């Protein structure tokens, strides 16, 4: 896991997600507009070219065919490097899906009439992205069960990157979109409220948001330590270096669990104390079980490494 790129790439992701939230592309709905990117934009470009002139129409057709054939091109390149696997058939299916999906987006018809143009773009984009992600997951699963150690560590690295990206999306995508929607709703439904009360209520919403995303941010911090553990584990799973890095990971896990639980309790108490002075309260003790479960799994990994190191030390003494 490239530690030099870890934080910069995640920071770029967080900034991009925040920008999409403020522009409304991610609005907290089950089907955010961002799923239409870049397929809707490609379709718009091709439609513009097609309607521009005869030459533009020819260029649009060529580009359309080339884009839709990209998965098949990837399939051909894969065959030159290795034998085809069952999941590679999804690339052929993806090519067919692109032919249909982009054509539908370029020439909106029945789907747009039934669902509306916006939902049509979102739904088609979601299916295309779903097939791409599904193919990636199947390839990752094959790597995990391949039995080759290099594939195992490579797959573990990919999993950590994906988890980190998902935690960042949860913090600066879904949760931020919910915060912005809550602030807009509060302003619209309390137009006659005093400025100070409204400002205080918005500030409380922001603090609630920060407490809510804290487990996700802490998990990204824990993943950084897990990534640091991969290299010594790949070289010597029960070496002194692996044990040392595992101890550092255990300390991070302990901090993450403690901070998560305490922050939730403090937030609940603060809201009780502010009763009557803000427009809206959401007094609830929300324990993020998914974030805590992830941290506890990391702790179990640390304990296994410690036991393995102890057993190896005993064997070395016996020999």
C-alpha positions in Angstrom: 0.0 0.0 0.0 1.6 3.3 -1.1 1.6 5.4 2.0 2.8 8.5 0.1 -0.3 8.5 -2.0 -2.8 7.3 0.6 -3.7 10.6 2.3 -3.4 12.9 -0.8 -5.7 10.6 -2.9 -8.3 10.4 -0.2 -8.1 14.1 0.4 -8.8 14.7 -3.3 -11.7 12.2 -3.1 -13.1 14.1 -0.1 -12.8 17.4 -1.8 -14.5 16.1 -5.0 -17.3 14.6 -3.0 -17.9 17.8 -1.1 -18.0 19.7 -4.3 -20.6 17.3 -5.7 -22.7 17.7 -2.6 -22.7 21.4 -2.7 -23.7 21.3 -6.4 -26.5 18.8 -5.7 -25.0 15.9 -7.7 -25.0 14.0 -4.4 -28.2 14.9 -2.5 -28.6 12.0 -0.1 -31.1 10.2 -2.3 -30.8 6.4 -2.9 -29.9 7.2 -6.5 -27.5 10.2 -6.6 -27.1 12.1 -9.8 -23.3 11.3 -9.7 -24.0 7.8 -10.9 -24.9 9.2 -14.3 -21.3 10.5 -14.7 -19.7 10.2 -17.2 -22.2 8.3 -19.3 -24.8 11.1 -19.5 -22.0 13.6 -20.4 -20.7 11.3 -23.1 -24.2 10.8 -24.5 -24.8 14.6 -24.5 -21.5 15.1 -26.4 -22.3 12.4 -29.0 -25.9 13.8 -29.5 -24.5 17.4 -30.0 -22.0 16.1 -32.6 -24.7 14.1 -34.3 -27.1 17.0 -34.7 -24.4 19.4 -35.7 -23.6 18.3 -39.3 -23.1 15.3 -41.5 -19.5 15.1 -40.6 -20.3 15.5 -36.9 -22.8 12.7 -37.2 -20.2 10.4 -38.7 -17.7 11.3 -36.0 -20.4 10.6 -33.3 -21.1 7.2 -34.7 -17.4 6.2 -34.8 -16.9 7.5 -31.2 -20.0 5.7 -30.1 -18.9 2.4 -31.5 -15.3 2.8 -30.2 -16.5 3.5 -26.7 -18.9 0.6 -26.6 -16.2 -1.8 -27.9 -13.7 -0.8 -25.2 -14.7 -3.7 -22.9 -14.2 -6.2 -25.8 -10.8 -4.6 -26.5 -9.9 -5.1 -22.8 -11.0 -8.7 -23.2 -8.6 -9.2 -26.1 -5.7 -7.7 -24.1 -6.5 -10.0 -21.2 -6.3 -13.0 -23.4 -2.7 -12.1 -24.4 -1.7 -12.0 -20.7 -3.7 -15.0 -19.3 -6.4 -17.5 -19.9 -10.0 -16.2 -19.9 -11.9 -16.8 -16.7 -15.7 -17.2 -16.3 -16.1 -13.6 -15.0 -14.5 -12.2 -18.1 -17.7 -12.8 -19.9 -19.0 -9.8 -18.0 -16.9 -7.6 -20.2 -18.7 -8.8 -23.3 -22.0 -8.2 -21.5 -20.7 -4.7 -20.5 -20.0 -3.9 -24.2 -23.6 -4.9 -25.1 -24.9 -2.8 -22.2 -22.9 0.2 -23.4 -24.4 -0.1 -26.9 -27.9 -0.1 -25.4 -27.4 2.4 -22.6 -25.6 5.1 -24.5 -28.0 4.8 -27.4 -30.9 5.2 -25.0 -29.2 8.3 -23.4 -28.5 9.8 -26.8 -32.0 9.1 -28.1 -34.3 9.4 -25.0 -37.5 7.6 -25.6 -39.8 5.2 -23.6 -37.6 5.2 -20.5 -37.5 9.0 -20.3 -41.2 9.2 -20.9 -41.9 6.7 -18.1 -39.3 7.7 -15.5 -38.2 11.1 -16.5 -34.9 12.1 -18.2 -33.0 12.6 -14.9 -34.0 9.2 -13.3 -33.3 7.5 -16.7 -29.7 8.8 -16.7 -29.2 7.9 -13.1 -30.6 4.4 -13.5 -28.6 3.5 -16.7 -25.4 4.9 -15.1 -26.0 2.9 -12.0 -26.4 -0.3 -13.9 -23.2 0.3 -16.0 -21.2 1.2 -12.8 -22.7 -1.9 -11.1 -21.4 -4.2 -13.8 -18.0 -2.6 -13.6 -17.8 -2.9 -9.8 -19.2 -6.5 -10.0 -16.5 -7.5 -12.4 -13.9 -6.0 -10.1 -15.3 -7.8 -7.1 -15.3 -11.2 -8.9 -11.7 -10.7 -10.0 -10.8 -9.8 -6.5 -12.5 -12.9 -5.2 -10.6 -15.1 -7.6 -7.3 -13.5 -6.5 -8.2 -14.2 -2.8 -8.8 -17.9 -3.6 -6.0 -18.4 -6.1 -3.7 -19.8 -3.4 -0.8 -17.6 -4.6 0.5 -15.5 -1.8 1.4 -12.5 -4.0 -2.2 -12.4 -5.2 -3.4 -12.5 -1.6 -1.4 -9.5 -0.6 -2.3 -7.6 -3.7 -6.0 -8.4 -3.1 -5.6 -7.2 0.5 -4.2 -3.9 -0.7 -7.1 -3.4 -3.1 -9.6 -4.2 -0.3 -8.0 -1.7 2.0 -8.1 1.0 -0.7 -11.7 0.3 -1.5 -12.7 0.3 2.2 -10.9 3.7 2.7 -12.7 5.1 -0.3 -16.0 3.9 1.0 -15.5 5.4 4.4 -14.5 8.7 2.8 -17.7 8.6 0.7 -19.8 7.9 3.8 -18.3 11.0 5.5 -18.0 13.5 2.7 -20.7 12.1 0.3 -23.9 10.7 2.0 -23.5 12.3 5.4 -22.5 15.7 4.0 -25.4 15.6 1.6 -27.8 14.8 4.5 -26.4 17.8 6.5 -26.9 20.2 3.6 -30.4 18.9 3.0 -31.2 19.3 6.8 -29.9 22.9 6.8 -32.0 23.8 3.7 -35.1 22.2 5.2 -34.6 24.0 8.5 -34.2 27.4 6.8 -37.3 26.8 4.6 -39.5 25.7 7.5 -38.3 28.4 10.0 -38.3 31.6 7.9 -39.6 33.7 10.9 -37.2 32.4 13.5 -34.7 34.7 15.1 -31.3 34.8 13.4 -29.4 33.8 16.6 -31.7 30.7 17.1 -31.4 29.7 13.5 -27.6 30.1 13.5 -27.3 28.1 16.7 -29.5 25.3 15.3 -27.4 25.1 12.2 -24.2 25.0 14.2 -25.7 22.1 16.2 -26.4 20.3 12.9 -22.8 20.8 11.8 -21.5 19.4 15.2 -23.8 16.4 14.9 -22.4 15.8 11.4 -18.9 16.0 12.6 -19.6 13.5 15.4 -21.4 11.2 12.9 -18.5 11.1 10.4 -15.9 10.7 13.2 -16.0 6.9 13.1 -15.5 6.9 9.3 -12.5 9.2 9.6 -11.1 7.1 12.4 -11.5 4.0 10.3 -9.5 5.6 7.5 -6.8 6.3 10.1 -6.9 2.7 11.2 -6.7 1.5 7.6 -3.5 3.5 7.1 -1.9 1.5 9.9 -3.3 -1.8 8.4 -1.7 -0.8 5.1 1.6 -0.2 6.9 1.3 -3.8 8.3 1.0 -5.4 4.8 4.6 -5.2 3.8 6.2 -6.8 6.9 3.4 -9.4 6.9 4.1 -10.3 3.3 7.8 -10.7 4.0 7.7 -12.3 7.4 4.3 -12.6 9.1 5.6 -13.2 12.6 8.7 -11.1 12.6 9.6 -8.5 15.2 8.7 -5.7 12.8 5.3 -7.2 12.1 4.6 -7.5 15.8 5.7 -3.9 16.4 3.5 -2.5 13.6 0.6 -4.7 14.8 1.0 -3.2 18.3 0.7 0.3 16.8 -2.4 -0.9 14.9 -3.9 -2.2 18.1 -3.3 1.2 19.8 -5.1 3.0 17.0 -8.0 0.5 17.2 -8.3 1.2 20.9 -8.3 4.9 20.4 -10.9 4.7 17.5 -13.3 2.6 19.6 -12.9 4.9 22.7 -13.3 8.1 20.8 -16.3 6.8 18.9 -18.2 5.7 22.0 -17.3 8.8 24.1 -18.2 11.3 21.3 -21.6 9.7 20.9 -22.3 10.0 24.6 -21.1 13.6 24.8 -23.2 14.6 21.8 -26.3 13.1 23.4 -25.6 15.0 26.7 -25.0 18.3 24.8 -28.3 18.0 23.0 -30.1 17.4 26.2 -28.5 20.6 27.6 -29.6 22.6 24.6 -33.2 21.6 24.8 -35.4 24.7 24.3 -32.7 26.9 22.8 -32.5 25.4 19.3 -35.1 24.7 16.7 -34.5 21.0 16.2 -33.1 18.3 18.4 -32.2 14.7 17.5 -31.4 13.2 20.9 -30.4 9.6 20.1 -27.5 7.4 21.2 -26.4 6.2 17.8 -23.6 3.6 18.1 -22.0 3.0 14.7 -21.8 -0.7 14.9 -20.3 -1.1 11.4 -17.4 1.2 12.2 -16.8 -0.5 15.6 -17.1 -3.9 14.0 -14.4 -3.0 11.5 -12.1 -1.8 14.3 -12.7 -5.0 16.3 -11.9 -7.1 13.3 -8.6 -5.3 13.0 -8.0 -6.0 16.7 -8.6 -9.7 16.1 -6.0 -9.6 13.3 -3.5 -8.1 15.8 -4.2 -10.8 18.3 -3.6 -13.5 15.7 -0.3 -11.9 14.8 0.7 -11.7 18.4 -0.1 -15.4 19.0 1.7 -16.4 15.9 4.8 -14.4 17.0 4.7 -16.0 20.4 4.4 -19.5 18.9 7.3 -18.8 16.5 9.5 -17.6 19.4 8.7 -20.8 21.4 9.6 -22.9 18.4 12.9 -21.0 17.9 13.8 -21.6 21.6 12.9 -25.3 21.3 15.1 -25.7 18.2 
